[in-house]
Amino acid sequence: MVDGILGILAILIVIGGLWMLFQGISEMEKK
């Protein structure tokens, strides 16, 4: 049960990190 929750949190953190990185690249390309 706990492992499943940690797995979901880990996936959300990874997706969030990639999203922030993508947003940062988009902002740099605009400028």
PDB file of N, H, CA, C and O in Angstrom:
ATOM      1  N   MET A   1       0.842  -1.202   0.000  1.00  0.00           N
ATOM      2  CA  MET A   1       0.000   0.000   0.000  1.00  0.00           C
ATOM      3  C   MET A   1       0.882   1.260   0.000  1.00  0.00           C
ATOM      4  O   MET A   1       0.720   2.163  -0.820  1.00  0.00           O
ATOM      5  N   VAL A   2       1.820   1.277   0.955  1.00  0.00           N
ATOM      6  H   VAL A   2       1.952   0.543   1.621  1.00  0.00           H
ATOM      7  CA  VAL A   2       2.713   2.439   1.049  1.00  0.00           C
ATOM      8  C   VAL A   2       3.595   2.553  -0.193  1.00  0.00           C
ATOM      9  O   VAL A   2       3.826   3.650  -0.703  1.00  0.00           O
ATOM     10  N   ASP A   3       4.091   1.397  -0.679  1.00  0.00           N
ATOM     11  H   ASP A   3       3.904   0.506  -0.265  1.00  0.00           H
ATOM     12  CA  ASP A   3       4.950   1.410  -1.873  1.00  0.00           C
ATOM     13  C   ASP A   3       4.202   2.006  -3.062  1.00  0.00           C
ATOM     14  O   ASP A   3       4.783   2.746  -3.855  1.00  0.00           O
ATOM     15  N   GLY A   4       2.920   1.685  -3.186  1.00  0.00           N
ATOM     16  H   GLY A   4       2.448   1.083  -2.542  1.00  0.00           H
ATOM     17  CA  GLY A   4       2.123   2.208  -4.296  1.00  0.00           C
ATOM     18  C   GLY A   4       2.017   3.720  -4.216  1.00  0.00           C
ATOM     19  O   GLY A   4       2.144   4.419  -5.221  1.00  0.00           O
ATOM     20  N   ILE A   5       1.779   4.222  -2.989  1.00  0.00           N
ATOM     21  H   ILE A   5       1.676   3.654  -2.173  1.00  0.00           H
ATOM     22  CA  ILE A   5       1.655   5.671  -2.800  1.00  0.00           C
ATOM     23  C   ILE A   5       2.982   6.354  -3.129  1.00  0.00           C
ATOM     24  O   ILE A   5       3.006   7.375  -3.816  1.00  0.00           O
ATOM     25  N   LEU A   6       4.076   5.790  -2.640  1.00  0.00           N
ATOM     26  H   LEU A   6       4.056   4.961  -2.082  1.00  0.00           H
ATOM     27  CA  LEU A   6       5.401   6.373  -2.912  1.00  0.00           C
ATOM     28  C   LEU A   6       5.691   6.349  -4.405  1.00  0.00           C
ATOM     29  O   LEU A   6       6.292   7.280  -4.941  1.00  0.00           O
ATOM     30  N   GLY A   7       5.267   5.292  -5.070  1.00  0.00           N
ATOM     31  H   GLY A   7       4.779   4.536  -4.635  1.00  0.00           H
ATOM     32  CA  GLY A   7       5.487   5.183  -6.515  1.00  0.00           C
ATOM     33  C   GLY A   7       4.750   6.281  -7.258  1.00  0.00           C
ATOM     34  O   GLY A   7       5.291   6.903  -8.173  1.00  0.00           O
ATOM     35  N   ILE A   8       3.496   6.514  -6.848  1.00  0.00           N
ATOM     36  H   ILE A   8       3.057   6.009  -6.105  1.00  0.00           H
ATOM     37  CA  ILE A   8       2.687   7.559  -7.492  1.00  0.00           C
ATOM     38  C   ILE A   8       3.329   8.921  -7.248  1.00  0.00           C
ATOM     39  O   ILE A   8       3.436   9.736  -8.165  1.00  0.00           O
ATOM     40  N   LEU A   9       3.757   9.165  -6.009  1.00  0.00           N
ATOM     41  H   LEU A   9       3.670   8.503  -5.265  1.00  0.00           H
ATOM     42  CA  LEU A   9       4.395  10.447  -5.681  1.00  0.00           C
ATOM     43  C   LEU A   9       5.659  10.633  -6.513  1.00  0.00           C
ATOM     44  O   LEU A   9       5.915  11.724  -7.022  1.00  0.00           O
ATOM     45  N   ALA A  10       6.445   9.577  -6.652  1.00  0.00           N
ATOM     46  H   ALA A  10       6.237   8.690  -6.239  1.00  0.00           H
ATOM     47  CA  ALA A  10       7.684   9.655  -7.425  1.00  0.00           C
ATOM     48  C   ALA A  10       7.379  10.010  -8.879  1.00  0.00           C
ATOM     49  O   ALA A  10       8.062  10.839  -9.480  1.00  0.00           O
ATOM     50  N   ILE A  11       6.344   9.374  -9.440  1.00  0.00           N
ATOM     51  H   ILE A  11       5.789   8.701  -8.951  1.00  0.00           H
ATOM     52  CA  ILE A  11       5.967   9.644 -10.836  1.00  0.00           C
ATOM     53  C   ILE A  11       5.525  11.097 -10.986  1.00  0.00           C
ATOM     54  O   ILE A  11       5.905  11.770 -11.944  1.00  0.00           O
ATOM     55  N   LEU A  12       4.717  11.580 -10.031  1.00  0.00           N
ATOM     56  H   LEU A  12       4.409  11.033  -9.253  1.00  0.00           H
ATOM     57  CA  LEU A  12       4.231  12.964 -10.086  1.00  0.00           C
ATOM     58  C   LEU A  12       5.403  13.937 -10.012  1.00  0.00           C
ATOM     59  O   LEU A  12       5.419  14.946 -10.718  1.00  0.00           O
ATOM     60  N   ILE A  13       6.391  13.636  -9.153  1.00  0.00           N
ATOM     61  H   ILE A  13       6.378  12.816  -8.580  1.00  0.00           H
ATOM     62  CA  ILE A  13       7.563  14.508  -9.012  1.00  0.00           C
ATOM     63  C   ILE A  13       8.358  14.538 -10.319  1.00  0.00           C
ATOM     64  O   ILE A  13       8.810  15.598 -10.752  1.00  0.00           O
ATOM     65  N   VAL A  14       8.526  13.368 -10.944  1.00  0.00           N
ATOM     66  H   VAL A  14       8.159  12.507 -10.592  1.00  0.00           H
ATOM     67  CA  VAL A  14       9.276  13.292 -12.208  1.00  0.00           C
ATOM     68  C   VAL A  14       8.552  14.073 -13.297  1.00  0.00           C
ATOM     69  O   VAL A  14       9.167  14.854 -14.022  1.00  0.00           O
ATOM     70  N   ILE A  15       7.226  13.858 -13.410  1.00  0.00           N
ATOM     71  H   ILE A  15       6.726  13.223 -12.821  1.00  0.00           H
ATOM     72  CA  ILE A  15       6.443  14.566 -14.427  1.00  0.00           C
ATOM     73  C   ILE A  15       6.504  16.069 -14.166  1.00  0.00           C
ATOM     74  O   ILE A  15       6.650  16.862 -15.095  1.00  0.00           O
ATOM     75  N   GLY A  16       6.390  16.455 -12.889  1.00  0.00           N
ATOM     76  H   GLY A  16       6.271  15.810 -12.134  1.00  0.00           H
ATOM     77  CA  GLY A  16       6.447  17.871 -12.523  1.00  0.00           C
ATOM     78  C   GLY A  16       7.791  18.477 -12.907  1.00  0.00           C
ATOM     79  O   GLY A  16       7.852  19.591 -13.427  1.00  0.00           O
ATOM     80  N   GLY A  17       8.864  17.740 -12.649  1.00  0.00           N
ATOM     81  H   GLY A  17       8.814  16.835 -12.226  1.00  0.00           H
ATOM     82  CA  GLY A  17      10.198  18.230 -12.975  1.00  0.00           C
ATOM     83  C   GLY A  17      10.367  18.413 -14.476  1.00  0.00           C
ATOM     84  O   GLY A  17      10.916  19.418 -14.928  1.00  0.00           O
ATOM     85  N   LEU A  18       9.892  17.439 -15.244  1.00  0.00           N
ATOM     86  H   LEU A  18       9.446  16.623 -14.877  1.00  0.00           H
ATOM     87  CA  LEU A  18      10.002  17.526 -16.707  1.00  0.00           C
ATOM     88  C   LEU A  18       9.166  18.687 -17.225  1.00  0.00           C
ATOM     89  O   LEU A  18       9.575  19.379 -18.157  1.00  0.00           O
ATOM     90  N   TRP A  19       7.979  18.909 -16.616  1.00  0.00           N
ATOM     91  H   TRP A  19       7.647  18.347 -15.859  1.00  0.00           H
ATOM     92  CA  TRP A  19       7.094  19.998 -17.040  1.00  0.00           C
ATOM     93  C   TRP A  19       7.767  21.344 -16.779  1.00  0.00           C
ATOM     94  O   TRP A  19       7.744  22.233 -17.631  1.00  0.00           O
ATOM     95  N   MET A  20       8.374  21.488 -15.578  1.00  0.00           N
ATOM     96  H   MET A  20       8.392  20.766 -14.886  1.00  0.00           H
ATOM     97  CA  MET A  20       9.058  22.738 -15.234  1.00  0.00           C
ATOM     98  C   MET A  20      10.221  22.973 -16.197  1.00  0.00           C
ATOM     99  O   MET A  20      10.450  24.103 -16.630  1.00  0.00           O
ATOM    100  N   LEU A  21      10.962  21.905 -16.536  1.00  0.00           N
ATOM    101  H   LEU A  21      10.777  20.987 -16.185  1.00  0.00           H
ATOM    102  CA  LEU A  21      12.091  22.011 -17.456  1.00  0.00           C
ATOM    103  C   LEU A  21      11.594  22.446 -18.834  1.00  0.00           C
ATOM    104  O   LEU A  21      12.196  23.314 -19.466  1.00  0.00           O
ATOM    105  N   PHE A  22      10.489  21.839 -19.305  1.00  0.00           N
ATOM    106  H   PHE A  22      10.000  21.134 -18.792  1.00  0.00           H
ATOM    107  CA  PHE A  22       9.918  22.172 -20.606  1.00  0.00           C
ATOM    108  C   PHE A  22       9.469  23.628 -20.630  1.00  0.00           C
ATOM    109  O   PHE A  22       9.699  24.336 -21.611  1.00  0.00           O
ATOM    110  N   GLN A  23       8.820  24.081 -19.541  1.00  0.00           N
ATOM    111  H   GLN A  23       8.633  23.506 -18.744  1.00  0.00           H
ATOM    112  CA  GLN A  23       8.355  25.464 -19.453  1.00  0.00           C
ATOM    113  C   GLN A  23       9.552  26.420 -19.497  1.00  0.00           C
ATOM    114  O   GLN A  23       9.492  27.464 -20.147  1.00  0.00           O
ATOM    115  N   GLY A  24      10.636  26.061 -18.805  1.00  0.00           N
ATOM    116  H   GLY A  24      10.685  25.213 -18.277  1.00  0.00           H
ATOM    117  CA  GLY A  24      11.831  26.899 -18.775  1.00  0.00           C
ATOM    118  C   GLY A  24      12.440  27.026 -20.164  1.00  0.00           C
ATOM    119  O   GLY A  24      12.852  28.116 -20.562  1.00  0.00           O
ATOM    120  N   ILE A  25      12.501  25.922 -20.907  1.00  0.00           N
ATOM    121  H   ILE A  25      12.166  25.037 -20.584  1.00  0.00           H
ATOM    122  CA  ILE A  25      13.055  25.935 -22.264  1.00  0.00           C
ATOM    123  C   ILE A  25      12.182  26.809 -23.170  1.00  0.00           C
ATOM    124  O   ILE A  25      12.697  27.568 -23.991  1.00  0.00           O
ATOM    125  N   SER A  26      10.862  26.698 -23.016  1.00  0.00           N
ATOM    126  H   SER A  26      10.444  26.081 -22.349  1.00  0.00           H
ATOM    127  CA  SER A  26       9.941  27.485 -23.840  1.00  0.00           C
ATOM    128  C   SER A  26      10.152  28.974 -23.576  1.00  0.00           C
ATOM    129  O   SER A  26      10.172  29.776 -24.510  1.00  0.00           O
ATOM    130  N   GLU A  27      10.309  29.343 -22.300  1.00  0.00           N
ATOM    131  H   GLU A  27      10.292  28.692 -21.542  1.00  0.00           H
ATOM    132  CA  GLU A  27      10.519  30.749 -21.951  1.00  0.00           C
ATOM    133  C   GLU A  27      11.822  31.260 -22.559  1.00  0.00           C
ATOM    134  O   GLU A  27      11.867  32.381 -23.066  1.00  0.00           O
ATOM    135  N   MET A  28      12.876  30.459 -22.516  1.00  0.00           N
ATOM    136  H   MET A  28      12.840  29.549 -22.104  1.00  0.00           H
ATOM    137  CA  MET A  28      14.174  30.870 -23.059  1.00  0.00           C
ATOM    138  C   MET A  28      14.092  31.041 -24.576  1.00  0.00           C
ATOM    139  O   MET A  28      14.711  31.949 -25.130  1.00  0.00           O
ATOM    140  N   GLU A  29      13.333  30.176 -25.247  1.00  0.00           N
ATOM    141  H   GLU A  29      12.831  29.439 -24.797  1.00  0.00           H
ATOM    142  CA  GLU A  29      13.218  30.260 -26.706  1.00  0.00           C
ATOM    143  C   GLU A  29      12.451  31.518 -27.108  1.00  0.00           C
ATOM    144  O   GLU A  29      12.748  32.117 -28.142  1.00  0.00           O
ATOM    145  N   LYS A  30      11.461  31.927 -26.299  1.00  0.00           N
ATOM    146  H   LYS A  30      11.219  31.441 -25.459  1.00  0.00           H
ATOM    147  CA  LYS A  30      10.675  33.125 -26.597  1.00  0.00           C
ATOM    148  C   LYS A  30      11.569  34.360 -26.548  1.00  0.00           C
ATOM    149  O   LYS A  30      11.442  35.268 -27.369  1.00  0.00           O
ATOM    150  N   LYS A  31      12.481  34.378 -25.567  1.00  0.00           N
ATOM    151  H   LYS A  31      12.585  33.640 -24.900  1.00  0.00           H
ATOM    152  CA  LYS A  31      13.369  35.528 -25.413  1.00  0.00           C
ATOM    153  C   LYS A  31      14.529  35.389 -26.392  1.00  0.00           C
ATOM    154  O   LYS A  31      15.406  36.252 -26.436  1.00  0.00           O
TER     155      LYS A  31
END
